[in-house]
Amino acid sequence: MACFILCMKLNKLIIVGLATATLSACVSAKPEKGEKRERPPKREFAEIDTDGSGELSLEEFIKGAPNEEKATKRFGHMDADSNGSVTQEEFDSAKPPKGKGKGKKGPKGDE
């Protein structure tokens, strides 16, 4: 009888553990190919602004970027007043760069 009770408790623990693991996996699952997990822009800006100045320097922006050349180019597009730093307003108003083949084509196939 004691063995039966022990087995039942063990089964319950296993089921609860599996349910918890499954729920955790669902919550933290990576987005599928083609989907992007959006982060609020202000939170992202604050994470990049490591010195807390309220402006992003080029060094802060490219730090951790997978492609330094692309990040530098993107920074130049966001820096609307060309003062060498990007404010929260510039960051928020910057549009994502167009990828190849993603633009609207005109009547002659021009982008």
Residue frames as a rotation matrix with the C-alpha (Angstrom) as fourth column:
MET 1
0.569 0.822 0.000 0.00
0.822 -0.569 0.000 0.00
0.000 0.000 -1.000 0.00
ALA 2
0.437 -0.490 -0.754 2.84
0.151 -0.787 0.598 2.40
-0.887 -0.376 -0.270 0.87
CYS 3
-0.632 -0.690 0.351 4.45
0.419 0.077 0.905 1.66
-0.652 0.719 0.241 -2.49
PHE 4
-0.074 0.720 0.691 1.17
0.988 -0.044 0.151 2.51
0.139 0.693 -0.707 -4.27
ILE 5
0.812 0.374 -0.448 0.91
0.486 -0.858 0.165 5.88
-0.322 -0.352 -0.879 -2.49
LEU 6
0.004 -0.911 -0.413 4.56
0.093 -0.410 0.907 6.65
-0.996 -0.042 0.083 -3.23
CYS 7
-0.638 -0.196 0.745 4.03
0.705 0.241 0.667 5.81
-0.310 0.951 -0.015 -6.93
MET 8
0.376 0.862 0.339 0.94
0.918 -0.397 -0.007 8.05
0.129 0.314 -0.941 -7.08
LYS 9
0.701 -0.185 -0.689 2.85
0.195 -0.880 0.434 10.98
-0.687 -0.438 -0.580 -5.54
LEU 10
-0.399 -0.915 0.056 5.72
0.215 -0.034 0.976 10.43
-0.891 0.402 0.211 -7.93
ASN 11
-0.333 0.383 0.862 3.34
0.943 0.151 0.297 10.37
-0.017 0.911 -0.411 -10.91
LYS 12
0.738 0.654 -0.167 1.77
0.663 -0.749 0.001 13.63
-0.124 -0.111 -0.986 -9.72
LEU 13
0.320 -0.712 -0.625 5.19
0.029 -0.652 0.758 15.29
-0.947 -0.261 -0.188 -9.44
ILE 14
-0.630 -0.552 0.546 6.14
0.512 0.234 0.827 14.12
-0.584 0.800 0.135 -12.92
ILE 15
0.062 0.757 0.651 2.88
0.989 -0.134 0.061 15.41
0.133 0.640 -0.757 -14.42
VAL 16
0.839 0.218 -0.498 3.23
0.360 -0.909 0.208 18.80
-0.408 -0.354 -0.842 -12.70
GLY 17
-0.057 -0.957 -0.284 6.86
0.080 -0.288 0.954 19.03
-0.995 0.032 0.093 -13.80
LEU 18
-0.592 -0.122 0.797 6.01
0.755 0.262 0.601 18.23
-0.282 0.957 -0.063 -17.41
ALA 19
0.469 0.838 0.279 3.14
0.878 -0.476 -0.049 20.70
0.092 0.268 -0.959 -17.43
THR 20
0.670 -0.296 -0.681 5.41
0.134 -0.854 0.503 23.43
-0.730 -0.428 -0.532 -16.03
ALA 21
-0.426 -0.897 0.113 8.13
0.225 0.016 0.974 22.68
-0.876 0.441 0.195 -18.57
THR 22
-0.312 0.400 0.862 5.63
0.950 0.161 0.269 22.70
-0.031 0.902 -0.430 -21.44
LEU 23
0.762 0.632 -0.144 4.14
0.638 -0.770 -0.002 26.01
-0.112 -0.090 -0.990 -20.33
SER 24
0.330 -0.733 -0.595 7.58
0.021 -0.625 0.780 27.56
-0.944 -0.270 -0.191 -19.98
ALA 25
-0.602 -0.570 0.559 8.54
0.518 0.253 0.817 26.38
-0.607 0.782 0.143 -23.45
CYS 26
0.102 0.741 0.663 5.38
0.987 -0.157 0.023 27.87
0.121 0.653 -0.748 -24.95
VAL 27
0.844 0.238 -0.480 5.85
0.375 -0.903 0.211 31.23
-0.384 -0.358 -0.851 -23.26
SER 28
0.257 -0.847 -0.465 9.51
-0.321 -0.529 0.785 31.60
-0.911 -0.052 -0.408 -24.21
ALA 29
0.289 -0.128 0.949 9.30
0.730 0.670 -0.132 30.00
-0.619 0.731 0.287 -27.64
LYS 30
-0.705 -0.570 -0.422 11.17
0.095 -0.666 0.740 31.74
-0.703 0.482 0.523 -30.41
PRO 31
0.249 0.798 -0.549 9.04
-0.575 -0.334 -0.747 33.25
-0.779 0.502 0.376 -33.14
GLU 32
0.435 -0.032 0.900 8.68
0.548 0.802 -0.236 31.13
-0.715 0.596 0.366 -36.25
LYS 33
-0.627 -0.724 0.288 10.62
0.644 -0.273 0.715 31.97
-0.439 0.634 0.637 -39.38
GLY 34
-0.474 0.418 0.775 9.30
0.576 -0.518 0.632 35.19
0.666 0.746 0.005 -40.87
GLU 35
0.706 0.706 -0.054 7.79
0.466 -0.406 0.786 36.37
0.533 -0.580 -0.616 -37.58
LYS 36
-0.435 -0.816 0.381 9.43
0.132 -0.477 -0.869 38.95
0.891 -0.328 0.315 -35.38
ARG 37
0.183 0.405 -0.896 9.07
0.971 0.067 0.229 39.28
0.153 -0.912 -0.381 -31.66
GLU 38
0.185 -0.029 0.982 8.42
0.229 -0.971 -0.071 42.97
0.956 0.238 -0.173 -31.15
ARG 39
-0.271 -0.270 -0.924 9.85
0.962 -0.100 -0.253 44.83
-0.024 -0.958 0.287 -28.19
PRO 40
0.805 0.552 -0.215 8.57
0.555 -0.830 -0.055 48.23
-0.209 -0.075 -0.975 -27.13
PRO 41
0.466 -0.662 0.587 10.83
0.446 -0.397 -0.802 50.86
0.764 0.636 0.110 -28.77
LYS 42
0.561 -0.258 0.786 11.46
-0.631 -0.749 0.204 52.76
0.536 -0.610 -0.583 -25.51
ARG 43
0.832 -0.267 0.486 12.62
-0.229 0.633 0.740 49.62
-0.505 -0.727 0.465 -23.75
GLU 44
0.655 -0.609 0.448 14.92
0.756 0.514 -0.405 48.76
0.016 0.604 0.797 -26.63
PHE 45
0.492 -0.458 0.740 16.32
0.032 -0.840 -0.541 52.31
0.870 0.290 -0.398 -26.69
ALA 46
0.689 -0.180 0.702 16.96
-0.717 -0.312 0.623 52.20
0.107 -0.933 -0.344 -22.95
GLU 47
0.834 -0.388 0.393 18.76
0.215 0.884 0.415 48.86
-0.509 -0.262 0.820 -23.28
ILE 48
0.505 -0.658 0.559 21.04
0.760 0.032 -0.649 50.23
0.409 0.752 0.516 -26.00
ASP 49
0.444 -0.284 0.850 21.69
-0.255 -0.949 -0.184 53.51
0.859 -0.135 -0.494 -24.14
THR 50
0.355 -0.338 -0.872 24.18
0.684 0.729 -0.004 51.92
0.637 -0.595 0.490 -21.76
ASP 51
-0.731 -0.677 -0.082 25.53
0.558 -0.524 -0.643 55.21
0.393 -0.516 0.761 -20.36
GLY 52
-0.054 0.835 -0.548 22.01
0.968 -0.092 -0.235 56.54
-0.247 -0.543 -0.803 -19.62
SER 53
-0.847 -0.389 -0.363 22.60
0.309 -0.915 0.261 59.81
-0.433 0.109 0.895 -21.49
GLY 54
0.155 0.962 -0.225 19.24
0.082 -0.239 -0.967 59.73
-0.984 0.132 -0.116 -23.27
GLU 55
0.583 -0.065 -0.810 21.05
-0.792 -0.266 -0.549 59.60
-0.180 0.962 -0.207 -26.62
LEU 56
0.795 -0.320 0.515 22.66
0.321 0.943 0.090 56.74
-0.515 0.094 0.852 -28.48
SER 57
0.095 -0.833 -0.544 26.25
-0.746 -0.422 0.515 57.04
-0.659 0.357 -0.662 -29.65
LEU 58
0.380 -0.044 -0.924 27.48
-0.809 0.468 -0.355 55.08
0.449 0.882 0.142 -32.62
GLU 59
-0.687 -0.717 -0.114 29.57
-0.542 0.611 -0.577 52.94
0.483 -0.335 -0.809 -30.27
GLU 60
-0.566 0.560 0.605 26.51
-0.507 0.343 -0.791 52.06
-0.650 -0.754 0.090 -28.16
PHE 61
0.390 0.833 -0.393 24.45
-0.817 0.116 -0.564 51.32
-0.424 0.541 0.726 -31.25
ILE 62
0.298 -0.306 -0.904 26.91
-0.719 0.551 -0.423 48.96
0.628 0.776 -0.056 -32.93
LYS 63
-0.662 -0.535 0.525 27.87
-0.749 0.471 -0.466 47.18
0.002 -0.702 -0.712 -29.71
GLY 64
-0.503 0.422 0.754 26.46
-0.133 0.825 -0.549 43.67
-0.854 -0.377 -0.359 -29.99
ALA 65
0.440 0.649 -0.621 25.17
-0.738 -0.133 -0.662 44.23
-0.512 0.749 0.421 -33.52
PRO 66
0.552 -0.205 0.809 25.64
0.299 0.953 0.037 41.16
-0.779 0.222 0.587 -35.72
ASN 67
0.211 -0.454 0.866 26.90
0.966 -0.037 -0.255 43.28
0.148 0.890 0.430 -38.64
GLU 68
-0.142 -0.358 -0.923 28.87
0.635 -0.749 0.192 46.41
-0.760 -0.558 0.334 -37.75
GLU 69
-0.957 -0.248 0.151 28.76
0.265 -0.538 0.800 47.81
-0.117 0.806 0.581 -41.29
LYS 70
-0.319 0.922 0.220 24.96
0.572 0.002 0.820 47.55
0.756 0.387 -0.528 -41.51
ALA 71
0.304 0.412 -0.859 24.56
0.948 -0.222 0.229 48.96
-0.096 -0.884 -0.458 -37.99
THR 72
-0.552 -0.589 -0.590 26.75
0.488 -0.802 0.344 51.94
-0.676 -0.098 0.730 -38.87
LYS 73
-0.900 0.279 0.336 24.70
0.229 -0.355 0.907 52.60
0.372 0.892 0.255 -42.01
ARG 74
0.041 0.968 -0.248 21.43
0.780 0.124 0.613 52.25
0.624 -0.218 -0.750 -40.05
PHE 75
0.000 -0.124 -0.992 22.72
0.868 -0.494 0.061 54.66
-0.497 -0.861 0.108 -37.39
GLY 76
-0.905 -0.405 -0.128 23.47
0.270 -0.782 0.562 57.23
-0.328 0.474 0.817 -40.10
HIS 77
-0.561 0.781 0.275 19.89
0.341 -0.085 0.936 56.97
0.754 0.619 -0.218 -41.38
MET 78
0.272 0.703 -0.657 18.45
0.899 0.058 0.435 57.39
0.344 -0.709 -0.616 -37.89
ASP 79
-0.297 -0.479 -0.826 20.65
0.745 -0.658 0.114 60.38
-0.597 -0.581 0.552 -36.99
ALA 80
0.473 0.674 0.567 18.30
0.881 -0.336 -0.334 62.89
-0.034 0.657 -0.753 -38.65
ASP 81
0.991 -0.081 -0.104 20.22
-0.076 -0.996 0.057 66.01
-0.108 -0.048 -0.993 -37.58
SER 82
0.612 -0.787 -0.071 23.66
0.368 0.363 -0.856 64.44
0.700 0.498 0.512 -38.26
ASN 83
0.547 -0.394 0.738 25.02
-0.717 -0.676 0.170 65.40
0.432 -0.623 -0.653 -34.84
GLY 84
-0.429 -0.806 -0.408 26.59
-0.510 0.588 -0.627 61.98
0.746 -0.061 -0.664 -34.18
SER 85
-0.959 0.198 0.202 23.96
-0.068 0.532 -0.844 60.78
-0.275 -0.823 -0.497 -31.72
VAL 86
-0.541 0.833 -0.117 20.41
0.109 0.208 0.972 59.41
0.834 0.513 -0.203 -31.94
THR 87
-0.741 0.382 0.553 17.71
-0.672 -0.398 -0.625 60.68
-0.019 -0.834 0.551 -29.60
GLN 88
-0.631 0.613 0.475 14.65
0.219 0.729 -0.649 58.71
-0.744 -0.305 -0.595 -28.49
GLU 89
0.318 0.797 -0.514 12.55
-0.307 -0.426 -0.851 60.74
-0.897 0.429 0.109 -30.95
GLU 90
-0.075 -0.435 -0.897 14.89
-0.995 -0.026 0.095 59.96
-0.065 0.900 -0.431 -33.86
PHE 91
-0.928 -0.304 0.213 14.97
-0.320 0.946 -0.043 56.31
-0.189 -0.108 -0.976 -32.81
ASP 92
-0.340 0.892 0.297 11.16
0.178 0.371 -0.911 56.08
-0.924 -0.257 -0.285 -32.62
SER 93
0.476 0.603 -0.639 10.57
-0.443 -0.463 -0.768 57.81
-0.759 0.649 0.046 -35.95
ALA 94
-0.521 -0.728 -0.445 13.16
-0.785 0.205 0.584 55.82
-0.334 0.654 -0.678 -37.90
LYS 95
0.665 0.728 -0.168 11.58
-0.724 0.573 -0.383 53.38
-0.182 0.376 0.908 -40.30
PRO 96
0.296 -0.565 0.770 13.09
0.062 0.816 0.575 49.94
-0.953 -0.123 0.276 -40.78
PRO 97
-0.471 -0.531 -0.704 15.27
-0.670 -0.304 0.677 49.76
-0.574 0.791 -0.212 -43.88
LYS 98
0.644 0.696 -0.317 13.70
-0.721 0.415 -0.555 48.18
-0.255 0.586 0.769 -46.94
GLY 99
-0.067 -0.620 0.782 15.00
-0.100 0.784 0.613 44.74
-0.993 -0.037 -0.115 -47.73
LYS 100
-0.843 -0.275 -0.463 15.75
-0.480 -0.006 0.877 43.60
-0.244 0.962 -0.127 -51.22
GLY 101
-0.814 0.538 -0.221 12.58
0.155 0.566 0.809 42.75
0.560 0.625 -0.544 -53.09
LYS 102
-0.465 0.667 -0.583 10.29
0.866 0.203 -0.458 44.03
-0.187 -0.717 -0.672 -50.36
GLY 103
-0.761 0.154 -0.630 9.55
-0.106 -0.988 -0.114 47.47
-0.640 -0.020 0.768 -51.83
LYS 104
0.372 0.916 0.151 6.48
0.201 0.079 -0.976 48.37
-0.906 0.394 -0.155 -53.86
LYS 105
-0.651 -0.587 0.481 7.06
0.553 0.067 0.831 48.13
-0.520 0.807 0.281 -57.55
GLY 106
-0.318 0.484 -0.816 5.81
-0.509 -0.813 -0.284 50.69
-0.800 0.325 0.504 -60.01
PRO 107
0.691 0.720 -0.064 4.11
-0.416 0.325 -0.849 49.96
-0.590 0.614 0.524 -63.32
LYS 108
0.612 -0.530 -0.587 7.47
-0.600 0.171 -0.781 49.29
0.515 0.830 -0.213 -65.04
GLY 109
0.684 -0.342 -0.644 8.85
0.512 0.854 0.090 47.17
0.519 -0.391 0.760 -62.22
ASP 110
-0.270 -0.778 0.568 10.77
0.025 -0.595 -0.803 50.11
0.963 -0.203 0.180 -60.71
GLU 111
-0.008 0.216 -0.976 11.05
0.977 0.211 0.039 50.49
0.214 -0.953 -0.213 -56.96
